[in-house]
Amino acid sequence: MARTTSDIVIDAPAAQIMDVIADFESYPVWATGVKVADVLVPGAGGRAEQVHFVLDAAPIRDEYVLGYTWEGDRSVSWTLAKPGAMLTSTDGAYVLDPLGAEQTRVTYQLAVDVSIPLLGMLKRKAEKVIIDAALKGLKKRVEGL
């Protein structure tokens, strides 16, 4: 599955950014469309292995479970552990690349499949909108803490 990718520079060290990414309970505060993010399977160091999401980002309203794989403060990737009604497949990652002590480039990679047919161009556009909103929300949250 081909991924759509974008990145942003955040004025914070990678560890601080990864702490915000791992704080799923706070997602409804800053992550666009996320109404619920419940950790189902806690993992080592407070980094969840499985999380249940309720998403309401028109036109997509769905519930699903993502499974996470953490690589220290370098990256986190996820796949769909339990599909929703609309979301049939997802494969994504945040990759953090320190640019110094107080700056980090965050790259978001995402590929999704939904139960309704979408032309490839529309699907990539939707992925890009999701990615850009997530990166802007993450930057605002991290730099605002």
PABA-986982 format. One line per 5 residues: number of its first residue (from 1); for each residue y negated, z, x of N, C-alpha, C. Coordinates in Angstrom, 3 decimals, always signed. Layout:
% PABA-986982
NUM) Y,Z,X,Y,Z,X,Y,Z,X  ...
***
This chain:
% PABA-986982
1) +1.174,+0.000,+0.857,+0.000,+0.000,+0.000,-1.237,+0.000,+0.903  -2.107,-0.976,+0.730,-3.320,-1.089,+1.534,-4.317,-0.013,+1.117  -4.942,+0.604,+2.115,-5.906,+1.670,+1.852,-7.332,+1.155,+1.960  -8.205,+1.719,+1.130,-9.637,+1.516,+1.238,-10.164,+2.666,+2.088  -11.099,+2.383,+2.996,-11.568,+3.388,+3.948,-13.085,+3.410,+4.022
6) -13.633,+4.620,+4.193,-15.054,+4.783,+4.458,-15.221,+6.064,+5.259  -16.404,+6.218,+5.884,-16.623,+7.440,+6.655,-18.062,+7.912,+6.523  -18.275,+9.159,+6.967,-19.593,+9.784,+6.925,-19.653,+10.780,+8.074  -20.855,+11.025,+8.593,-21.037,+12.042,+9.635,-21.586,+13.298,+8.969  -20.912,+14.428,+9.232,-21.310,+15.716,+8.669,-21.758,+16.624,+9.806
11) -22.884,+17.321,+9.587,-23.434,+18.220,+10.610,-22.718,+19.568,+10.563  -21.465,+19.569,+11.044,-20.657,+20.783,+11.095,-19.429,+20.509,+11.966  -18.861,+21.569,+12.553,-17.627,+21.386,+13.323,-16.443,+21.071,+12.410  -15.428,+20.423,+12.961,-14.257,+19.997,+12.186,-13.590,+21.165,+11.461  -13.468,+22.316,+12.110,-12.790,+23.464,+11.493,-13.494,+23.902,+10.209
16) -14.819,+23.874,+10.201,-15.585,+24.270,+9.014,-15.377,+23.260,+7.879  -15.340,+21.985,+8.227,-15.120,+20.938,+7.230,-13.716,+21.065,+6.642  -12.722,+21.279,+7.503,-11.344,+21.393,+7.028,-11.175,+22.621,+6.135  -11.920,+23.695,+6.411,-11.869,+24.880,+5.543,-12.353,+24.535,+4.132  -13.397,+23.704,+4.031,-13.901,+23.288,+2.713,-12.879,+22.375,+2.022
21) -12.284,+21.446,+2.774,-11.269,+20.561,+2.201,-10.085,+21.379,+1.680  -9.719,+22.449,+2.386,-8.559,+23.273,+2.010,-8.858,+24.258,+0.880  -10.126,+24.435,+0.533,-10.524,+25.388,-0.510,-10.466,+24.705,-1.878  -9.246,+24.449,-2.348,-9.053,+23.669,-3.575,-9.673,+24.332,-4.803  -9.643,+25.661,-4.863,-10.183,+26.363,-6.026,-11.664,+26.047,-6.235
26) -12.373,+25.662,-5.176,-13.802,+25.340,-5.281,-14.072,+23.876,-5.645  -13.047,+23.033,-5.681,-13.261,+21.616,-5.970,-14.034,+21.366,-7.267  -13.751,+22.110,-8.364,-14.524,+21.835,-9.594,-16.041,+22.034,-9.423  -16.448,+22.801,-8.405,-17.872,+23.042,-8.147,-18.528,+21.811,-7.517  -17.810,+21.109,-6.643,-18.455,+20.044,-5.871,-17.774,+18.677,-5.920
31) -16.517,+18.603,-6.300,-15.801,+17.320,-6.275,-15.940,+16.625,-7.630  -16.572,+15.481,-7.641,-16.859,+14.742,-8.869,-15.603,+14.513,-9.701  -15.655,+14.928,-10.959,-14.571,+14.665,-11.898,-13.439,+15.678,-11.891  -13.349,+16.519,-10.858,-12.261,+17.496,-10.792,-12.611,+18.685,-11.680  -11.809,+18.889,-12.727,-12.031,+20.001,-13.661,-11.193,+21.216,-13.279
36) -9.981,+20.978,-12.742,-9.074,+22.049,-12.333,-8.382,+21.625,-11.043  -8.250,+22.576,-10.109,-7.466,+22.370,-8.888,-6.743,+23.691,-8.607  -5.475,+23.755,-9.012,-4.675,+24.973,-8.861,-3.630,+24.781,-7.778  -3.603,+25.692,-6.807,-2.584,+25.647,-5.758,-1.250,+26.083,-6.366  -0.265,+25.201,-6.309,+1.070,+25.496,-6.827,+1.981,+26.040,-5.736
41) +1.877,+25.449,-4.538,+2.697,+25.877,-3.403,+1.767,+26.158,-2.236  +1.509,+27.456,-1.953,+0.655,+27.787,-0.812,+1.355,+27.393,+0.495  +0.551,+27.137,+1.501,+1.118,+26.781,+2.798,+0.605,+27.709,+3.879  +0.966,+27.418,+5.102,+0.562,+28.229,+6.245,-0.952,+28.195,+6.431  -1.518,+29.330,+6.798,-2.945,+29.399,+7.111,-3.856,+29.093,+5.944
46) -3.389,+29.312,+4.719,-4.226,+29.058,+3.548,-4.384,+27.589,+3.210  -3.520,+26.760,+3.736,-3.597,+25.316,+3.477,-2.429,+24.909,+2.583  -2.758,+24.574,+1.353,-1.755,+24.339,+0.313,-0.834,+23.164,+0.624  +0.405,+23.294,+0.137,+1.369,+22.201,+0.240,+1.379,+21.355,-1.029  +1.131,+21.992,-2.191,+1.054,+21.251,-3.446,-0.062,+21.810,-4.316
51) -0.817,+20.888,-4.947,-1.949,+21.264,-5.788,-1.912,+20.457,-7.094  -2.107,+21.170,-8.203,-2.188,+20.550,-9.532,-3.660,+20.267,-9.832  -3.951,+19.030,-10.222,-5.320,+18.626,-10.536,-5.439,+18.193,-11.995  -6.589,+18.494,-12.589,-6.991,+17.910,-13.856,-8.272,+17.137,-13.538  -8.220,+15.837,-13.772,-9.330,+14.947,-13.446,-9.931,+14.387,-14.726
56) -11.258,+14.427,-14.795,-11.970,+13.798,-15.912,-13.135,+13.019,-15.317  -12.814,+11.810,-14.856,-13.809,+10.928,-14.243,-13.719,+9.600,-14.986  -14.489,+9.501,-16.072,-14.402,+8.328,-16.941,-14.351,+7.044,-16.120  -13.434,+6.143,-16.426,-12.549,+6.135,-17.589,-11.215,+6.846,-17.339  -11.018,+7.464,-16.179,-9.730,+8.086,-15.877,-9.751,+9.571,-16.223
61) -8.835,+9.949,-17.115,-8.598,+11.353,-17.442,-7.107,+11.572,-17.244  -6.751,+12.494,-16.362,-5.336,+12.637,-16.033,-5.058,+14.008,-15.418  -3.774,+14.367,-15.390,-3.274,+15.543,-14.677,-2.175,+15.062,-13.749  -2.144,+15.607,-12.533,-1.144,+15.188,-11.553,-1.028,+16.252,-10.474  -0.002,+16.132,-9.630,+0.209,+17.059,-8.519,+0.246,+16.254,-7.225
66) -0.544,+16.710,-6.237,-0.541,+16.087,-4.907,+0.161,+16.998,-3.916  +0.905,+16.369,-2.995,+1.539,+17.082,-1.885,+0.770,+16.799,-0.612  +0.500,+17.856,+0.178,-0.364,+17.754,+1.361,+0.383,+17.992,+2.663  -0.026,+17.263,+3.712,+0.461,+17.459,+5.078,-0.753,+17.654,+5.974  -0.805,+18.807,+6.635,-1.961,+19.189,+7.463,-1.640,+19.013,+8.934
71) -2.595,+18.468,+9.684,-2.475,+18.320,+11.141,-3.633,+19.083,+11.785  -3.540,+20.409,+11.768,-4.606,+21.246,+12.327,-5.939,+20.936,+11.672  -6.992,+20.820,+12.494,-8.316,+20.440,+11.989,-8.580,+18.955,+12.211  -7.513,+18.187,+12.529,-7.665,+16.753,+12.819,-7.536,+15.882,+11.575  -6.571,+16.225,+10.691,-6.375,+15.391,+9.511,-5.568,+16.119,+8.453
76) -5.704,+15.633,+7.245,-4.850,+16.054,+6.133,-4.551,+14.796,+5.330  -3.284,+14.626,+4.977,-2.902,+13.476,+4.169,-2.208,+13.968,+2.911  -2.188,+13.109,+1.902,-1.560,+13.504,+0.650,-0.892,+12.319,-0.019  +0.104,+12.657,-0.832,+0.796,+11.682,-1.659,+1.010,+12.313,-3.032  +1.351,+11.488,-3.984,+1.569,+11.954,-5.345,+2.938,+12.624,-5.431
81) +2.954,+13.931,-5.737,+4.210,+14.673,-5.876,+4.718,+14.601,-7.314  +3.783,+14.574,-8.268,+4.142,+14.455,-9.687,+3.093,+13.571,-10.352  +3.507,+12.355,-10.783,+2.546,+11.427,-11.367,+1.956,+11.949,-12.670  +0.815,+11.391,-13.006,+0.189,+11.688,-14.285,+0.457,+10.558,-15.255  -0.272,+10.560,-16.366,-0.127,+9.506,-17.361,-0.719,+8.189,-16.862
86) -1.847,+8.277,-16.126,-2.506,+7.068,-15.615,-2.220,+6.834,-14.138  -2.259,+7.908,-13.348,-2.083,+7.787,-11.899,-0.594,+7.701,-11.571  -0.154,+6.557,-11.079,+1.270,+6.355,-10.803,+1.598,+6.433,-9.312  +0.582,+6.303,-8.466,+0.797,+6.385,-7.025,-0.538,+6.649,-6.341  -0.519,+7.501,-5.343,-1.712,+7.691,-4.516,-1.285,+8.088,-3.121
91) -2.051,+7.620,-2.172,-1.766,+7.832,-0.762,-3.133,+7.935,-0.098  -3.439,+9.093,+0.494,-4.770,+9.248,+1.061,-4.799,+10.183,+2.248  -5.959,+10.241,+2.891,-6.131,+11.119,+4.046,-7.605,+11.318,+4.345  -7.896,+12.510,+4.878,-9.160,+12.771,+5.559,-8.809,+12.856,+7.041  -9.533,+12.114,+7.881,-9.348,+12.170,+9.330,-10.668,+12.623,+9.937
96) -10.628,+13.705,+10.720,-11.840,+14.295,+11.305,-11.906,+13.991,+12.786  -13.053,+13.484,+13.218,-13.259,+13.103,+14.612,-14.529,+13.789,+15.117  -14.385,+14.880,+15.906,-15.569,+15.586,+16.405,-16.456,+14.677,+17.250  -17.782,+14.766,+17.012,-18.757,+13.983,+17.770,-19.587,+14.896,+18.663  -19.132,+16.095,+18.872,-19.856,+17.125,+19.604,-19.540,+18.452,+18.947
101) -20.227,+19.499,+19.359,-19.933,+20.839,+18.844,-20.290,+20.991,+17.370  -21.329,+20.286,+16.915,-21.836,+20.520,+15.562,-21.887,+19.270,+14.679  -21.140,+18.228,+15.050,-21.094,+17.018,+14.226,-19.681,+16.470,+14.206  -19.277,+15.960,+13.033,-17.934,+15.415,+12.873,-17.993,+14.172,+11.990  -17.304,+13.118,+12.449,-17.148,+11.940,+11.598,-15.910,+12.182,+10.739
106) -16.100,+12.071,+9.413,-14.997,+12.249,+8.466,-14.685,+10.889,+7.852  -13.458,+10.436,+8.050,-12.999,+9.172,+7.482,-12.054,+9.489,+6.329  -12.307,+8.869,+5.186,-11.485,+9.053,+3.992,-10.761,+7.732,+3.755  -9.431,+7.811,+3.664,-8.609,+6.637,+3.386,-7.914,+6.872,+2.046  -7.879,+5.856,+1.184,-7.291,+6.041,-0.134,-6.693,+4.751,-0.674
111) -5.518,+4.894,-1.275,-4.908,+3.810,-2.048,-4.369,+4.443,-3.321  -4.696,+3.864,-4.456,-4.193,+4.380,-5.730,-3.588,+3.250,-6.554  -2.644,+3.622,-7.396,-2.124,+2.718,-8.408,-2.192,+3.447,-9.737  -2.588,+2.726,-10.761,-2.700,+3.311,-12.090,-1.824,+2.531,-13.061  -1.528,+3.163,-14.207,-0.612,+2.562,-15.174,-1.212,+1.361,-15.897
116) -2.554,+1.259,-15.879,-3.177,+0.091,-16.501,-3.374,-0.986,-15.436  -3.101,-2.236,-15.751,-3.247,-3.284,-14.741,-4.714,-3.465,-14.325  -4.928,-3.503,-13.026,-6.267,-3.773,-12.491,-6.158,-4.876,-11.453  -7.098,-5.780,-11.466,-7.155,-6.789,-10.420,-7.392,-6.086,-9.089  -6.846,-6.637,-8.026,-6.990,-6.044,-6.700,-8.430,-5.721,-6.339
121) -9.347,-6.639,-6.675,-10.755,-6.445,-6.344,-11.320,-5.234,-7.094  -10.970,-5.084,-8.376,-11.454,-3.950,-9.172,-10.866,-2.640,-8.662  -9.590,-2.673,-8.271,-8.930,-1.473,-7.758,-9.615,-0.999,-6.472  -9.888,-1.923,-5.564,-10.564,-1.561,-4.311,-11.967,-1.031,-4.575  -12.664,-1.609,-5.549,-14.000,-1.132,-5.902,-13.923,+0.296,-6.445
126) -12.938,+0.563,-7.296,-12.753,+1.913,-7.840,-12.435,+2.897,-6.716  -11.565,+2.496,-5.787,-11.238,+3.359,-4.646,-12.492,+3.654,-3.825  -13.326,+2.642,-3.610,-14.554,+2.803,-2.828,-15.510,+3.787,-3.514  -15.632,+3.688,-4.831,-16.494,+4.610,-5.575,-15.978,+6.049,-5.434  -14.658,+6.226,-5.559,-14.039,+7.553,-5.420,-14.295,+8.101,-4.019
131) -14.056,+7.271,-3.013,-14.225,+7.695,-1.615,-15.677,+8.078,-1.335  -16.612,+7.217,-1.713,-18.023,+7.489,-1.422,-18.505,+8.761,-2.108  -18.081,+8.976,-3.359,-18.461,+10.203,-4.077,-17.854,+11.425,-3.397  -16.596,+11.311,-2.961,-15.930,+12.438,-2.300,-16.602,+12.776,-0.974  -16.924,+11.761,-0.178,-17.565,+12.004,+1.116,-18.954,+12.614,+0.948
136) -19.728,+12.105,+0.008,-21.072,+12.659,-0.231,-20.987,+14.094,-0.745  -20.029,+14.345,-1.639,-19.842,+15.701,-2.157,-19.407,+16.666,-1.072  -18.487,+16.209,-0.199,-18.021,+17.044,+0.908,-19.165,+17.369,+1.859  -19.946,+16.358,+2.221,-21.078,+16.563,+3.135,-22.063,+17.577,+2.548  -22.415,+17.404,+1.279,-23.356,+18.302,+0.623,-22.803,+19.737,+0.587
141) -21.508,+19.874,+0.278,-20.893,+21.197,+0.190,-20.863,+21.873,+1.560  -20.389,+21.160,+2.582,-20.263,+21.750,+3.924,-21.628,+22.112,+4.489  -22.578,+21.197,+4.408,-23.893,+21.441,+4.998,-24.696,+22.456,+4.188  -24.307,+22.680,+2.911,-25.004,+23.652,+2.077,-24.479,+25.063,+2.222  -23.336,+25.228,+2.891,-22.753,+26.578,+3.046,-23.404,+27.362,+4.170
***
